Amino acid sequence: MDLSDHYKDKSFIKITEKKLPFKDKEFDFVIASHVAEHVEDISYFLNELSRVGKKGYIEVPTRLEDNLVFENKKAHIWHLVFDDVNNQINISKKQQYLEPVLTVGTIKKLNEYFRESLVIELSWENSIKFNMDEYNLKTPVKISILNLLKKYFSKKIRLLIK
């Protein structure tokens, strides 16, 4: 998407190759906000970010947000989670556990109150430590929201009857 008409005071660089057209450590700080989950070759992308930047910030949706939003169902390829024991990002193929029920506009409103449950914020310096999580590449069993609601109301009714 070309946004240069909307931001006339900004310079844009169209990237046509996988390799970013910048020198090693050319930038003091690099930001990738809601980009990594879309990139086909995420290993290459993360290595390129750490090649061109000295430090950086990566922001991605949590698995919960990813599963709640209609627009994310087909557009996102990866789930990223931070492993604070090994101090690394674990990457797995995106898995759709729930049928989406929210729009991007709705989730942005919910972000005002539940950001820590819906967004992962990762900072890095010198390099990005990550692991492709082979364990999480299996096909999951979907969770039915209808069944969850049935269980919830069934429990509420039982408590009322007692």
SVG drawing of the C-alpha trace seen along z (x, -y; Angstrom):
<svg xmlns="http://www.w3.org/2000/svg" viewBox="-34 -18 61 50">
<polyline fill="none" stroke="black" stroke-width="0.4" points="0.0,0.0 1.5,-3.4 0.8,-6.0 3.2,-8.6 0.2,-10.8 -1.1,-10.9 2.3,-11.8 3.9,-14.3 6.4,-15.4 7.9,-11.9 10.3,-9.9 9.4,-6.4 11.5,-3.6 9.8,-0.8 11.4,2.5 11.4,4.9 14.0,7.4 14.1,9.6 17.3,7.9 16.6,4.5 18.5,1.8 20.4,0.5 23.9,0.9 24.7,3.0 23.6,1.2 22.5,-1.9 19.7,-2.7 19.9,-3.4 16.4,-2.0 14.1,0.0 10.3,0.5 8.2,3.3 4.7,2.8 2.2,5.5 4.4,6.6 6.2,9.8 3.0,11.9 2.5,11.2 6.0,11.9 6.4,15.2 10.1,15.7 10.0,14.6 13.5,15.9 15.0,13.8 12.9,10.8 14.1,10.9 17.7,11.4 17.4,8.4 15.9,6.2 18.8,7.0 21.3,6.5 20.2,3.0 19.3,1.8 21.3,1.5 18.2,1.8 14.5,2.2 10.9,2.8 8.6,5.5 4.8,5.4 2.5,8.3 -0.9,9.5 -1.2,12.1 -2.8,15.5 -6.0,14.3 -6.3,11.1 -5.3,13.0 -8.1,15.5 -10.7,12.9 -10.3,10.6 -12.0,11.3 -9.3,9.6 -6.5,11.6 -7.9,15.0 -6.3,15.2 -3.8,12.3 -1.6,13.6 0.9,16.4 2.8,16.6 2.2,16.5 5.1,15.0 5.4,15.4 8.2,14.4 10.0,17.1 11.4,15.1 13.3,18.2 15.4,18.5 15.1,14.8 13.9,15.5 10.9,15.2 9.3,18.5 7.6,18.5 5.0,21.0 2.5,21.2 -0.7,19.3 -3.4,21.5 -7.1,20.5 -8.5,21.8 -11.7,19.7 -14.1,18.4 -13.4,14.7 -16.1,12.4 -14.6,8.9 -13.5,6.3 -10.1,4.4 -12.0,1.3 -13.5,3.1 -10.2,4.7 -8.5,1.3 -11.2,0.1 -10.6,3.1 -6.8,2.4 -7.4,-0.7 -8.4,1.6 -6.8,5.0 -3.7,4.1 -1.4,6.6 -3.8,9.4 -4.0,8.4 -0.5,7.1 3.0,8.4 5.7,5.8 9.3,7.0 12.5,4.9 15.9,6.1 19.5,4.9 22.3,6.0 20.4,9.1 17.0,10.8 17.1,14.2 14.3,16.5 13.3,20.1 11.0,21.7 8.8,23.7 8.4,27.1 6.2,28.4 3.4,25.8 3.2,26.7 0.5,29.4 -3.1,28.8 -5.1,27.7 -8.6,28.6 -10.9,25.6 -12.7,24.3 -16.4,23.7 -17.6,20.4 -21.1,21.8 -20.0,24.8 -18.2,22.4 -21.4,20.3 -23.5,23.4 -21.2,24.5 -21.2,21.0 -25.0,20.7 -25.4,24.3 -23.2,23.6 -25.1,20.3 -28.5,22.1 -27.3,24.9 -26.1,22.3 -29.4,20.5 -31.4,23.8 -29.4,24.7"/>
</svg>
